[in-house]
Amino acid sequence: MPLNDSLTRRFRKIVGRPNVDTGTAELLTFASDGLTLHQAAPECVVYPQSTGEVAAIVKACNRAGVPFVARGAGTGLSGGAIIDGGVIIQLSRMNQIIYLSADNRFAIVQPGVVNSYLSLQTRPYGLEFAPDPSSQAACTIGGNVAENAGGPHTLKQGVTLNHVLGQTVVMADGQVATFGGPYLAQTGPSFSSFLVGSEGTLGITTEVTVRLVPVAAGITTMLATFADPAGATDSVTAILAARILPSALEFIDQLCIQAVEAHLKVGFPTDAGAILLIELDTDDERSKGQAETIEALCREHGAIDFTLAQSEEERQKLWLGRKHVAGAMGKISPAYYTNDGVVPRSRLTDILQAVYRIAGIHKLKVANIAHAGDGNIHPLILFDPDTPDGADRALACSEDILAACLEMGGSLSGEHGIGLEKREMMARMYSGADLAHMRRLRNGLSPLGLLNPCKLLPEGARCGEVKNGATLPEGTWL
Ligand SMILES: Cc1cc2nc3c(=O)[nH]c(=O)nc-3n(C[C@H](O)[C@H](O)[C@H](O)COP(=O)(O)OP(=O)(O)OC[C@H]3O[C@@H](n4cnc5c(N)ncnc54)[C@H](O)[C@@H]3O)c2cc1C
């Protein structure tokens, strides 16, 4: 059913005519996020510029009974920012750094600020925003908050949750609330923290107060090369067990190396079974000694080569390679599907072996990268979308890998979220009682179920009914 004209007119009044899209071609560009396997177009995209405009749009949706979802850059990998009909509230015009206090180490930003842009602006003050997803050149702070994003350097600094001090949020009914703030004297439960990672299902973040951390005075970047992937994963476990906390500890296997080298030629060894990219903040003598210990541990576990980046240029080249692994997959496969699972760090070798075994069962190739220090694996499952069951086999392979993560005491997602993609698997990770509590919280904050429906929690019987004009009895929404 097309959106009714009066709602579209209302949006135009709120944000101005050029900031409302209803054309078929424009809407198609919003039909998927980074996941791409799930596609569904909205009926309208609205581009607000302020908290007040977001609140007015949300209230209008509520009055019309129309579902809506917030969207940042659309780089999400779990289908979180797509909606089948309804309204996308696109936050890219809300892209201002509102306030920066270098002395107090915080910034207040709008949600559409791009992740890497924020650190670019704060580095002249010797500060940065620590969470650094590989998508950081495009993804937004609002999306990072919603997904509780991680990245190579969150091993030492912690994920987005650890860097959000407060938020202004437009709640599902259009009311505006502010939780937390830049200073320590906050009282009551930490509602801001509760919203981090809720995948845009409980409110729309319109301002974020983020913690900034000092840029490290010295950085040592190391590349350890292994003939056998197990040597690399065993080294990760050994380094962490030795009470050393690198700022990054990234695993890259042979297929990824070959794809990157075919794409960029950063100097990764193409005949290696796997490499570790290890980074250490080396501000003092003690940490300099740690670099030597890391080399010794890697060699003990079979490293055949161990080198240090000799310049900032060399360091940037190595990171260029790591951050472009996903993009390089196009060199070796027409399509791939990104898995995101977590295991205890001590089970890294076991899960990697399981991944290769499961790939064999499904007769698929899987290339592996991992934020290994966090036990966060990203098998990239290669498939041919032109074969009738290509995508289905990739999804089945991914499900088996996640089941193996759960069996090892891990989790369904380290950073990409549950979204549409994994919601049915939530029942394998949480008990019925756990899920019932989550539903109660969601029902309480979003009783009409119009905000980002059908995401995160297993599908309720009424999920499909949240379409234009459908009004649900209070409390029955999933
Ligand atoms: C190549 C590639 C590499 C990646 N690497 C990483 C990585 O290393 N680490 C990592 O964590 N992720 C990674 N991702 C996943 C993705 O970039 C992150 O999840 C990112 O945080 C999403 O931000 P976004 O602005 O694109 O959000 P979107 O995709 O637009 O939205 C994601 C979810 O957030 C919600 N949302 C967005 N903005 C708001 C808001 N203001 N208020 C409420 N809800 C909101 C949406 O409704 C949706 O549910 C990668 C993705 C790609 C394509």
The ligand as an ORCA input file, in Angstrom:
! r2SCAN-3c Opt
* xyz 0 1
  C      33.761     -3.579      4.471
  C      33.107     -3.488      5.822
  C      33.901     -3.636      6.954
  C      33.314     -3.558      8.227
  N      34.113     -3.663      9.326
  C      33.576     -3.534     10.552
  C      34.405     -3.598     11.720
  O      35.625     -3.754     11.655
  N      33.793     -3.468     12.923
  C      32.439     -3.273     13.036
  O      31.945     -3.145     14.152
  N      31.642     -3.219     11.962
  C      32.166     -3.332     10.722
  N      31.355     -3.265      9.627
  C      29.885     -3.145      9.807
  C      29.334     -1.695      9.838
  O      30.214     -0.821      9.167
  C      29.106     -1.237     11.278
  O      28.064     -1.999     11.854
  C      28.737      0.235     11.409
  O      28.677      0.564     12.774
  C      27.403      0.605     10.750
  O      27.323      2.022     10.648
  P      26.379      2.708      9.566
  O      26.433      4.173      9.771
  O      26.698      2.241      8.203
  O      24.961      2.148     10.028
  P      23.747      1.592      9.148
  O      24.165      0.421      8.349
  O      23.124      2.704      8.411
  O      22.754      1.110     10.291
  C      23.085      0.015     11.097
  C      22.029     -0.115     12.218
  O      22.130      1.011     13.060
  C      20.884      1.680     13.157
  N      21.175      3.116     13.233
  C      21.965      3.856     12.417
  N      22.032      5.118     12.867
  C      21.254      5.173     13.976
  C      20.911      6.187     14.894
  N      21.380      7.428     14.779
  N      20.092      5.899     15.932
  C      19.593      4.649     16.073
  N      19.883      3.642     15.243
  C      20.706      3.899     14.209
  C      20.115      1.279     11.909
  O      18.724      1.347     12.130
  C      20.599     -0.145     11.709
  O      19.846     -1.011     12.518
  C      31.903     -3.346      8.349
  C      31.122     -3.188      7.200
  C      31.709     -3.266      5.949
  C      30.838     -3.077      4.739
*
